[in-house]
Amino acid sequence: MLRLEVAALYAGVNILILLVLAVLVVAGRRKHKITLGHGDNEAFGRAVRAHGNAAEYIPAGLVGIVLLALFDPATPIWLLHAAGISLTLGRILHAWGLHTGTLNAGRMFGMVLTWLSYALLGGGLIWAGLAQQL
């Protein structure tokens, strides 16, 4: 599997995560007849935040994965998978955690995994960028 194929895999899955979360928000709006904001509905507010939080974190993660994949020989494929799995699992756990309650293991582990993917991507991109200079 080529590095850009790995990036495409994680981009596709994470875009579908965003789509599912968006559909849940639209369904909640229709169910609760809320056109703007969250209408002081706590459960719906969590659905909105789950989508919003994913929309805040997923794009930067995907940009990092694609950029890292473009540094073909400098980037080990395991690093792309580690960052992609961490981002994807982190976003799924966090969204599930937000839908089921306020503070729980899903939210906590979801954020830790997302931050781990960011650390892997940030470090990998710095390494790849410097390796090209040496």
C-alpha positions in Angstrom: 0.0 0.0 0.0 1.4 3.4 -1.0 1.6 6.2 1.4 -1.1 8.3 -0.4 -3.4 5.3 -0.4 -3.0 5.1 3.4 -3.8 8.9 3.6 -6.9 8.3 1.3 -8.1 5.5 3.6 -8.0 7.7 6.7 -9.4 10.7 4.9 -12.3 8.7 3.6 -13.2 7.2 7.0 -12.9 10.5 8.8 -15.0 12.3 6.2 -17.7 9.7 6.8 -17.4 10.2 10.5 -18.1 13.9 9.9 -21.0 13.0 7.6 -22.6 10.7 10.2 -22.3 13.4 12.9 -23.8 16.0 10.6 -26.8 13.7 9.8 -27.3 13.2 13.6 -27.4 17.0 14.0 -29.9 17.5 11.2 -32.1 14.6 12.5 -32.0 16.2 16.0 -33.0 19.6 14.6 -36.0 18.0 12.8 -37.0 15.9 15.9 -36.7 18.8 18.4 -37.8 21.6 15.9 -34.6 23.6 16.5 -33.6 25.8 13.7 -30.6 27.6 15.2 -28.3 26.8 18.2 -29.3 24.0 20.5 -32.5 25.3 22.0 -31.5 24.5 25.6 -31.8 20.8 24.8 -28.9 19.2 26.5 -28.9 16.0 24.4 -29.1 17.9 21.2 -26.4 20.3 22.4 -24.1 17.3 22.9 -24.8 16.1 19.3 -24.0 19.6 18.0 -20.7 19.7 20.0 -19.8 16.2 18.8 -20.0 17.3 15.2 -18.4 20.7 16.0 -15.5 19.1 17.8 -14.9 16.6 15.0 -15.0 19.4 12.5 -12.4 21.3 14.6 -9.9 18.4 14.9 -10.3 16.2 11.8 -9.3 18.6 9.1 -5.9 19.5 10.6 -5.3 15.8 11.3 -6.0 14.9 7.7 -3.8 17.7 6.4 -1.0 16.3 8.5 -1.5 12.8 7.2 -1.6 13.9 3.6 1.5 16.1 4.0 3.4 13.3 5.8 2.4 10.9 3.0 3.9 13.3 0.4 7.3 13.0 2.0 7.4 9.5 0.6 10.8 7.9 1.4 11.3 9.9 4.6 8.0 8.8 6.2 7.7 5.2 7.6 4.3 3.8 6.7 3.8 2.7 10.3 3.8 6.3 11.3 0.9 7.1 8.9 -1.1 4.2 10.2 -0.4 5.1 13.8 -1.5 8.7 13.3 -4.5 7.6 11.2 -5.7 5.0 13.6 -5.2 7.2 16.5 -7.1 10.1 14.9 -9.9 7.9 13.7 -10.4 6.0 16.9 -10.0 9.1 19.0 -12.7 10.9 17.0 -15.1 7.9 17.2 -14.6 7.5 21.0 -15.0 11.3 21.6 -18.2 11.5 19.6 -19.6 8.5 21.3 -18.6 9.9 24.7 -20.3 13.2 24.0 -23.5 11.5 22.9 -23.7 9.3 26.0 -22.9 11.9 28.7 -20.8 14.8 29.8 -17.6 13.4 31.4 -16.7 9.8 30.7 -13.9 7.5 29.4 -15.0 7.8 25.8 -14.4 11.6 25.8 -11.1 11.3 27.7 -9.6 8.5 25.7 -10.9 10.1 22.5 -9.1 13.4 23.2 -5.9 11.5 24.3 -5.8 9.5 21.1 -6.5 12.6 19.0 -3.7 14.5 20.7 -1.4 11.5 20.3 -2.1 11.6 16.5 -1.4 15.4 16.5 1.9 14.7 18.4 2.9 11.9 15.9 2.0 14.1 12.9 3.7 17.2 14.2 6.9 15.4 15.1 6.8 13.4 11.9 6.4 16.5 9.8 9.2 18.3 11.5 11.4 15.2 11.0 10.5 14.9 7.4 11.0 18.6 6.8 14.4 18.6 8.4 15.5 15.3 6.8 15.1 17.0 3.4 17.4 19.8 4.5 20.3 17.5 5.5 
